[in-house]
């Protein structure tokens, strides 16, 4: 298999995704797989840069980023996403406890968004996604490292996963998507990505099973998608003895 062809294909695809000039434009054009054709769909957008952030205590304005080619709406309601439901096998890797706090930004501040569906998905320690066909792998039928939770009254969801690996053409990242259904059959969707400190990734990738993939080829500063707001989406990890924990606040407007 010619790996260069795979890299070129992915980069060309990313170039098409970014043709609008910003990640926000890309998300606005993405198909909404979870909402029926009969429903009207609106995309949740970040608050304008001209808005006075001092009037929004506790809110974190989050940039939208591309969904990418590997989203599959599995409808797997689970907090621990490490296992493959097909055979019960668990993906190896450094444990990561990820908590997301979802808020809706309004004119007078931010409010926890209860009852929203939050999906996360990412590659395994060797850079492989489940349930997709790629030029270097075919994992159709597998469902590891995918799942969703519904936000509680405080807007929180929590996942147990592993520190993601890497693959050519991208820096280390986790995808997430927030979806709601309005009272008037109107759905809102917000999609973005979470990132990791390069030094942390370098340390983790010296361990098994990550080390068997070799030295990664792209870091944050060289990732075109990271350059569109990725600094705002960096996770701060805390060691818990067995792995790491991270909490991240996501704030967006529904329009």
TIKOL-435722 format. One record per residue (C-alpha): residue number from 1; chain; residue in three letters; z, x, y. Coordinates in Angstrom, 1 decimal, always signed. Layout:
TIKOL-435722
ATOM pos unit code     up   east  north
ATOM NUM    A  ALA      Z      X      Y
...
end
This chain:
TIKOL-435722
ATOM pos unit code     up   east  north
ATOM   1    A  UNK   +0.0   +0.0   +0.0
ATOM   2    A  UNK   -0.9   +1.4   +3.5
ATOM   3    A  UNK   +2.3   +1.2   +5.5
ATOM   4    A  UNK   +0.4   +2.0   +8.7
ATOM   5    A  UNK   -1.5   -1.2   +8.3
ATOM   6    A  UNK   +1.8   -3.1   +8.0
ATOM   7    A  UNK   +3.1   -1.5  +11.2
ATOM   8    A  UNK   +0.0   -2.2  +13.1
ATOM   9    A  UNK   +0.0   -5.8  +12.0
ATOM  10    A  UNK   +3.6   -6.3  +13.1
ATOM  11    A  UNK   +3.1   -4.7  +16.4
ATOM  12    A  UNK   +0.0   -6.6  +17.1
ATOM  13    A  UNK   +1.9   -9.8  +16.3
ATOM  14    A  UNK   +4.7   -8.8  +18.7
ATOM  15    A  UNK   +2.1   -8.1  +21.4
ATOM  16    A  UNK   +0.8  -11.6  +21.0
ATOM  17    A  UNK   +4.3  -13.1  +21.1
ATOM  18    A  UNK   +4.9  -11.2  +24.4
ATOM  19    A  UNK   +1.6  -12.1  +25.9
ATOM  20    A  UNK   +3.3  -14.4  +28.4
ATOM  21    A  UNK   +5.2  -11.5  +30.0
ATOM  22    A  UNK   +8.7  -12.7  +29.2
ATOM  23    A  UNK  +10.7  -13.7  +26.1
ATOM  24    A  UNK  +11.4  -17.1  +27.7
ATOM  25    A  UNK   +7.7  -18.0  +27.7
ATOM  26    A  UNK   +7.5  -17.0  +24.1
ATOM  27    A  UNK  +10.3  -19.3  +23.0
ATOM  28    A  UNK   +8.8  -22.2  +24.9
ATOM  29    A  UNK   +5.7  -21.9  +22.9
ATOM  30    A  UNK   +7.4  -21.6  +19.5
ATOM  31    A  UNK   +7.0  -24.6  +17.0
ATOM  32    A  UNK  +10.3  -26.5  +16.5
ATOM  33    A  UNK  +10.5  -26.8  +12.8
ATOM  34    A  UNK  +13.8  -28.7  +12.6
ATOM  35    A  UNK  +12.9  -31.8  +14.7
ATOM  36    A  UNK  +10.6  -34.5  +13.4
ATOM  37    A  UNK   +7.2  -35.1  +15.0
ATOM  38    A  UNK   +8.5  -38.4  +16.3
ATOM  39    A  UNK  +11.2  -36.7  +18.4
ATOM  40    A  UNK  +10.6  -35.3  +21.9
ATOM  41    A  UNK  +11.7  -31.6  +22.1
ATOM  42    A  UNK  +12.9  -29.6  +25.1
ATOM  43    A  UNK  +13.6  -26.0  +25.1
ATOM  44    A  UNK  +17.0  -24.8  +26.4
ATOM  45    A  UNK  +16.4  -22.2  +29.2
ATOM  46    A  UNK  +18.7  -19.6  +30.8
ATOM  47    A  UNK  +20.1  -20.4  +34.2
ATOM  48    A  UNK  +18.0  -19.2  +37.2
ATOM  49    A  UNK  +18.7  -15.7  +38.4
ATOM  50    A  UNK  +19.3  -17.2  +41.9
ATOM  51    A  UNK  +22.3  -19.2  +40.7
ATOM  52    A  UNK  +25.6  -17.9  +41.8
ATOM  53    A  UNK  +27.3  -16.7  +38.6
ATOM  54    A  UNK  +30.7  -16.8  +40.4
ATOM  55    A  UNK  +30.5  -20.6  +40.1
ATOM  56    A  UNK  +30.3  -20.4  +36.4
ATOM  57    A  UNK  +33.6  -19.0  +35.2
ATOM  58    A  UNK  +33.6  -17.9  +31.5
ATOM  59    A  UNK  +29.9  -18.5  +31.1
ATOM  60    A  UNK  +27.6  -15.8  +29.6
ATOM  61    A  UNK  +24.0  -16.4  +30.6
ATOM  62    A  UNK  +21.9  -15.5  +27.5
ATOM  63    A  UNK  +18.2  -14.6  +27.6
ATOM  64    A  UNK  +15.9  -16.3  +25.1
ATOM  65    A  UNK  +13.9  -14.1  +22.8
ATOM  66    A  UNK  +11.2  -14.6  +20.2
ATOM  67    A  UNK  +11.9  -16.4  +17.0
ATOM  68    A  UNK   +9.8  -13.8  +15.1
ATOM  69    A  UNK   +7.8  -14.3  +12.0
ATOM  70    A  UNK  +10.6  -14.7   +9.5
ATOM  71    A  UNK  +12.4  -17.9  +10.4
ATOM  72    A  UNK  +12.7  -20.4   +7.6
ATOM  73    A  UNK  +14.5  -23.7   +8.1
ATOM  74    A  UNK  +16.4  -23.5   +4.8
ATOM  75    A  UNK  +19.1  -26.1   +5.8
ATOM  76    A  UNK  +21.8  -24.0   +4.1
ATOM  77    A  UNK  +25.1  -25.2   +5.5
ATOM  78    A  UNK  +27.3  -22.3   +4.7
ATOM  79    A  UNK  +29.5  -19.7   +6.5
ATOM  80    A  UNK  +29.1  -16.9   +4.0
ATOM  81    A  UNK  +25.4  -16.1   +4.0
ATOM  82    A  UNK  +25.5  -13.0   +1.8
ATOM  83    A  UNK  +24.7  -14.7   -1.6
ATOM  84    A  UNK  +21.4  -15.9   -3.0
ATOM  85    A  UNK  +22.0  -19.5   -4.1
ATOM  86    A  UNK  +19.3  -19.1   -6.8
ATOM  87    A  UNK  +21.2  -16.6   -8.9
ATOM  88    A  UNK  +24.6  -16.0   -7.1
ATOM  89    A  UNK  +23.8  -12.3   -6.4
ATOM  90    A  UNK  +25.5  -10.9   -3.3
ATOM  91    A  UNK  +23.7   -8.6   -0.9
ATOM  92    A  UNK  +25.5   -5.2   -0.6
ATOM  93    A  UNK  +26.3   -3.8   +2.8
ATOM  94    A  UNK  +29.1   -3.2   +5.3
ATOM  95    A  UNK  +30.8   -6.6   +5.8
ATOM  96    A  UNK  +30.4   -8.3   +9.2
ATOM  97    A  UNK  +32.4  -11.3  +10.5
ATOM  98    A  UNK  +30.4  -12.9  +13.3
ATOM  99    A  UNK  +31.8  -15.6  +15.5
ATOM 100    A  UNK  +29.6  -17.3  +18.1
ATOM 101    A  UNK  +30.9  -19.4  +21.0
ATOM 102    A  UNK  +28.2  -21.7  +22.3
ATOM 103    A  UNK  +28.5  -23.2  +25.8
ATOM 104    A  UNK  +26.3  -25.5  +27.9
ATOM 105    A  UNK  +26.0  -24.3  +31.5
ATOM 106    A  UNK  +26.1  -27.0  +34.2
ATOM 107    A  UNK  +26.3  -27.0  +38.0
ATOM 108    A  UNK  +30.1  -26.9  +38.0
ATOM 109    A  UNK  +30.7  -24.5  +35.1
ATOM 110    A  UNK  +30.3  -24.3  +31.4
ATOM 111    A  UNK  +31.4  -26.6  +28.6
ATOM 112    A  UNK  +31.8  -25.8  +24.9
ATOM 113    A  UNK  +28.8  -27.3  +23.0
ATOM 114    A  UNK  +30.2  -29.3  +20.0
ATOM 115    A  UNK  +28.0  -30.5  +17.2
ATOM 116    A  UNK  +25.2  -28.0  +17.6
ATOM 117    A  UNK  +23.4  -26.5  +14.6
ATOM 118    A  UNK  +23.5  -22.7  +14.7
ATOM 119    A  UNK  +21.3  -20.8  +12.3
ATOM 120    A  UNK  +21.4  -17.0  +11.8
ATOM 121    A  UNK  +19.1  -14.9   +9.7
ATOM 122    A  UNK  +18.4  -11.2   +9.3
ATOM 123    A  UNK  +17.2   -8.6   +6.9
ATOM 124    A  UNK  +19.2   -6.9   +4.2
ATOM 125    A  UNK  +20.4   -3.3   +4.1
ATOM 126    A  UNK  +16.9   -2.1   +3.1
ATOM 127    A  UNK  +15.0   -4.2   +5.8
ATOM 128    A  UNK  +13.9   -7.1   +3.6
ATOM 129    A  UNK  +14.1  -10.8   +4.6
ATOM 130    A  UNK  +14.4  -13.6   +2.1
ATOM 131    A  UNK  +12.0  -16.4   +1.4
ATOM 132    A  UNK   +8.9  -14.8   +3.0
ATOM 133    A  UNK   +5.8  -13.0   +2.1
ATOM 134    A  UNK   +5.2   -9.7   +3.8
ATOM 135    A  UNK   +2.8   -6.8   +3.2
ATOM 136    A  UNK   +5.6   -4.8   +1.6
ATOM 137    A  UNK   +7.6   -7.5   -0.2
ATOM 138    A  UNK   +7.5  -11.1   -1.5
ATOM 139    A  UNK  +10.9  -12.8   -1.6
ATOM 140    A  UNK   +9.7  -16.4   -1.7
ATOM 141    A  UNK  +12.4  -18.6   -3.4
ATOM 142    A  UNK  +15.2  -16.2   -2.4
ATOM 143    A  UNK  +17.6  -17.4   +0.4
ATOM 144    A  UNK  +20.0  -14.5   +1.0
ATOM 145    A  UNK  +21.2  -13.8   +4.6
ATOM 146    A  UNK  +20.3  -17.2   +5.9
ATOM 147    A  UNK  +22.5  -20.1   +6.8
ATOM 148    A  UNK  +23.8  -22.5   +9.5
ATOM 149    A  UNK  +27.0  -23.8  +10.8
ATOM 150    A  UNK  +27.8  -26.7  +13.1
ATOM 151    A  UNK  +29.8  -25.9  +16.2
ATOM 152    A  UNK  +33.4  -27.3  +16.4
ATOM 153    A  UNK  +35.0  -29.0  +19.4
ATOM 154    A  UNK  +35.4  -25.6  +21.0
ATOM 155    A  UNK  +31.7  -24.7  +20.5
ATOM 156    A  UNK  +32.5  -22.1  +17.8
ATOM 157    A  UNK  +30.8  -21.1  +14.5
ATOM 158    A  UNK  +31.7  -18.3  +12.2
ATOM 159    A  UNK  +29.6  -16.4   +9.6
ATOM 160    A  UNK  +30.4  -13.8   +7.0
ATOM 161    A  UNK  +27.4  -11.4   +6.5
ATOM 162    A  UNK  +26.6   -7.7   +6.3
ATOM 163    A  UNK  +25.5   -5.2   +8.9
ATOM 164    A  UNK  +21.7   -5.6   +8.9
ATOM 165    A  UNK  +19.4   -2.8   +7.9
ATOM 166    A  UNK  +16.2   -1.8   +9.7
ATOM 167    A  UNK  +12.4   -2.0   +9.2
ATOM 168    A  UNK   +9.5   -0.3  +11.0
ATOM 169    A  UNK   +8.6   -1.7  +14.4
ATOM 170    A  UNK  +12.0   -3.1  +15.3
ATOM 171    A  UNK  +15.5   -2.0  +16.2
ATOM 172    A  UNK  +18.5   -3.4  +14.4
ATOM 173    A  UNK  +19.0   -7.1  +15.1
ATOM 174    A  UNK  +20.2  -10.5  +14.0
ATOM 175    A  UNK  +18.3  -13.7  +14.9
ATOM 176    A  UNK  +20.0  -16.9  +15.8
ATOM 177    A  UNK  +18.9  -20.4  +16.8
ATOM 178    A  UNK  +20.9  -23.2  +18.4
ATOM 179    A  UNK  +19.7  -26.8  +18.1
ATOM 180    A  UNK  +21.0  -30.1  +19.3
ATOM 181    A  UNK  +20.0  -33.8  +19.0
ATOM 182    A  UNK  +20.4  -35.9  +22.1
ATOM 183    A  UNK  +21.4  -39.5  +22.4
ATOM 184    A  UNK  +17.9  -40.5  +23.4
ATOM 185    A  UNK  +16.2  -38.8  +20.4
ATOM 186    A  UNK  +15.6  -35.7  +22.4
ATOM 187    A  UNK  +16.3  -32.3  +20.8
ATOM 188    A  UNK  +17.1  -29.0  +22.5
ATOM 189    A  UNK  +16.5  -25.5  +21.0
ATOM 190    A  UNK  +17.6  -22.1  +22.1
ATOM 191    A  UNK  +16.5  -18.9  +20.2
ATOM 192    A  UNK  +17.5  -15.3  +20.7
ATOM 193    A  UNK  +18.6  -12.1  +19.0
ATOM 194    A  UNK  +21.8  -10.1  +18.8
ATOM 195    A  UNK  +21.8   -6.3  +18.8
ATOM 196    A  UNK  +24.0   -3.3  +17.9
ATOM 197    A  UNK  +25.0   +0.0  +19.5
ATOM 198    A  UNK  +22.7   +2.8  +18.3
ATOM 199    A  UNK  +25.5   +5.1  +17.6
ATOM 200    A  UNK  +27.2   +2.5  +15.4
ATOM 201    A  UNK  +24.0   +2.0  +13.5
ATOM 202    A  UNK  +23.5   +5.7  +13.0
ATOM 203    A  UNK  +27.0   +6.0  +11.5
ATOM 204    A  UNK  +26.6   +3.0   +9.2
ATOM 205    A  UNK  +23.2   +4.1   +7.9
ATOM 206    A  UNK  +24.7   +7.2   +6.4
ATOM 207    A  UNK  +26.4   +5.0   +3.9
ATOM 208    A  UNK  +25.1   +3.3   +0.7
ATOM 209    A  UNK  +22.9   +1.3   +0.4
ATOM 210    A  UNK  +21.5   +1.9   +3.8
ATOM 211    A  UNK  +21.1   +5.7   +3.4
ATOM 212    A  UNK  +18.5   +5.2   +0.6
ATOM 213    A  UNK  +16.0   +3.9   +3.2
ATOM 214    A  UNK  +16.0   +7.1   +5.2
ATOM 215    A  UNK  +16.2   +7.7   +8.9
ATOM 216    A  UNK  +15.2   +4.7  +11.0
ATOM 217    A  UNK  +12.2   +4.9  +13.2
ATOM 218    A  UNK  +13.0   +2.9  +16.3
ATOM 219    A  UNK  +16.1   +2.6  +18.5
ATOM 220    A  UNK  +17.1   +0.0  +21.1
ATOM 221    A  UNK  +15.4   +1.6  +24.2
ATOM 222    A  UNK  +12.0   +1.8  +22.4
ATOM 223    A  UNK  +12.0   -1.8  +21.1
ATOM 224    A  UNK   +9.8   -4.0  +23.3
ATOM 225    A  UNK  +11.8   -7.2  +22.5
ATOM 226    A  UNK  +15.1   -5.5  +23.2
ATOM 227    A  UNK  +13.8   -4.5  +26.7
ATOM 228    A  UNK  +13.6   -8.2  +27.6
ATOM 229    A  UNK  +17.3   -8.7  +28.0
ATOM 230    A  UNK  +18.7   -7.0  +24.9
ATOM 231    A  UNK  +21.4   -5.2  +26.8
ATOM 232    A  UNK  +23.0   -8.6  +27.4
ATOM 233    A  UNK  +23.0   -9.4  +23.7
ATOM 234    A  UNK  +24.7   -6.3  +22.4
ATOM 235    A  UNK  +27.6   -7.0  +20.0
ATOM 236    A  UNK  +30.9   -5.3  +20.4
ATOM 237    A  UNK  +32.3   -4.5  +17.0
ATOM 238    A  UNK  +35.9   -4.1  +16.0
ATOM 239    A  UNK  +36.9   -2.5  +12.7
ATOM 240    A  UNK  +39.0   -4.8  +10.4
ATOM 241    A  UNK  +39.6   -2.2   +7.7
ATOM 242    A  UNK  +36.9   -3.4   +5.3
ATOM 243    A  UNK  +34.1   -3.8   +7.8
ATOM 244    A  UNK  +33.7   -5.2  +11.3
ATOM 245    A  UNK  +34.2   -8.3  +13.4
ATOM 246    A  UNK  +32.3   -9.4  +16.5
ATOM 247    A  UNK  +32.6  -12.4  +18.8
ATOM 248    A  UNK  +29.8  -13.3  +21.2
ATOM 249    A  UNK  +29.5  -16.0  +23.9
ATOM 250    A  UNK  +26.2  -17.7  +24.3
ATOM 251    A  UNK  +25.6  -19.8  +27.4
ATOM 252    A  UNK  +22.4  -21.8  +28.3
ATOM 253    A  UNK  +21.1  -24.8  +30.2
ATOM 254    A  UNK  +19.5  -27.8  +28.6
ATOM 255    A  UNK  +16.7  -29.1  +30.8
end
